[in-house]
Structures are given as structure tokens and as C-alpha cells.
Amino acid sequence: MIYRSVDDGYLVRLEKGEEIIAALTEFVRNEKIPAGFIAGMGAVNDAVLGIYIPARAEYFQKEFKGDLEVGNLTGNVAWLSDSDEPFVHCHVTVANRSLEAFTGHLFQATVSVTLEVHITRFKKKLLRKKDNATGFNFWDL
């Protein structure tokens, strides 16, 4: 990972072999980013995407192998209130060689060439608090 500070946050370049969520989580922890917004694009392989199925209260996950273009990575940064650990929440749209696009919650993906990310840093810490009805950690606004 290579990065530099900019007026509103950071420009981050993930390199081949880095796992996106793990790398960004470590970055947020090390830089003590209180909250933020993530936008990015690049190329990955071995991506696992998911969609939440409310009727079953679970995620359906699907693994995508091979070369994938990241047309859009969006997400946010917050901290879990019960563990004081950073929580990087991302969704992604990827396309295969046929230019078929797939989108969903990003569970994991490995950078195959590069991933260029802009993290907009917010000043105040944002916590995620567990909602007992759903089991999700929602923003504590």
C-alpha cells in the first residue's frame, strides 16, 4: 500500500496481492481515521460479493474468479461501539471479460493490478451500534 494525505483525507493505492477490506481496515486503524467515505476503482480477482436476504436474515455470497474490473467501489468508515475496532463497509461493482457486471456487499477481493482509493476523512468519530432486532451494526446517529 502506498498513500498520501490530501486536503480532505487520503489517496491510497493498494497493490497486487493485497486483500481490500483487510488492507483498508488496517489503514483506518493505523491512521486513526474517525469516520469517512470511500470511493475507488481498479482491478481484482478472487472476489466474494453478497446480498442480504431479509426473509432468511442472512447473506447470500458468491465467489467470482478471474480478472475483474472494478468500475465502482463505495463505502464508509466507522467504529464498532462494542469493541472499538474500525469497520470498513464497502459495496462494489465488478465486470468480467464479457463486460457482465456484478454488484453487492464486498466481503473480500484480492487486488490483481492496482486499486486506487480516495478516503474522505470526517472530523468526528462515527460509531456503529448493534441493533437487536436485525443483528446489524447500524450507524449510531
N, C-alpha and C positions, 0 to 999 in steps of 0.2 A: 504494500500500500504506500502510495505517495500522496501527500496532501499539502495544501497551503491555506492559510487564513485569508479571507476576503471580508469586505465591509459588513456583510450580513451573515457570515458563517464560514463555511469551508468548501473548497473544491477538493474532491477526493478521487483518486484514480486507483481502483482495485486492479490487481494484476492476475495474469494467468495462474490458475490453481487455487485462488482464494475463494472461500465459500462466503457468499454475500452477507447473509444475516449474521453469521459469527463474526466476520470482519467488521461490519458496521457497529455491532454491539460492543465489541472491544474498543473501537474508536470512540464511541459515545462515552463509555466508561472512563477511558484514559483522558479524554479532553473535558470530562465533567460537563457535558452539554445538558443543560437543564430541561430543554424541550426543543422540538424543531420539526421541520418539514423536509422531506427527502424527494428529490427528483433526479432521474438518471436514465442512461441508455448505454448500450454496449452489446457484448456477445457472451453467451454462456453455453454450457451443456449440462447434462445430468440435473435438470430442474425438476423439482417437485412442487406442483401447484395444487390448490384445493379450493373447494367451495363449501360453505356451511349449509347443511341441510337442517332447517329448524325443526321439522317434524320428527327427525331422529336425534336431534340435539348432538350432531357430530359432523365432522368434516369428511367429505369425500375427497380423497387425494389421488392424483395421477402423476406418474413419473414420465418425463419426456427426455429421451436420449438423443444424442447427436448435436449437430450445430444448430443453435437457435439465436436469432437476432432479438435483442431486447429493444422493442420500439418505445416502451414506456415503463419506467419504474417509478412508482409513487409510494410515499409512506410518511410515517411520523415517528417521532421520538418522544417517549415518556418514561416514567419510572414506576415500578411496581411498589405500591404503598406498603405491602406486607413483607417485602424483602429488601427494599431499597436497591434493586437491580434495574439496569436500563432495559427497556422493552422497545425493540425496533420492530415496527409493524409495517410490512410492505405488501403491495399488490403489484403485479407485473403483467405486461402483455408481451408475449414472445411469438416469433414466427419461425416456421421450419423452412426447408428448401423449396417447398411448393408455395411458400408465402401464405400458408394457412396460419391464422393467428389463434392463440390460446391465451386466456387470461384467468387470473384468480389470485387468491392469497398465496404469497410466496413462502413456502416452508423452507426450501433450500435450493441453491443453484451454485454451480462452480463456474467461475469466470474462465472463458476459453481464450479470449484475446485481451480484452480490457472492459472495464465498466467505469464510466465517468459519472460522478455523482455530485450534486450540489446539495449541501445540507444547510438550510436556513436555520440559524440559531435564534431561539427565543430567550428572553431575559429571565423569565420566571419558570421555576420548576413545575412540570406538569406530572401529576401522579395518576396512576391507573388503580382503581379500587374494584375489588371483586363484587359483582352483582350476584347475589344468592339465587335469584330467580333463573338466571341464564347460565351462570358459571363463568361468564366473560369478565375480563378486567376492563371496565369502561373508564374513560376519562373522568376524573373527579373534578368537575367544574363547580 
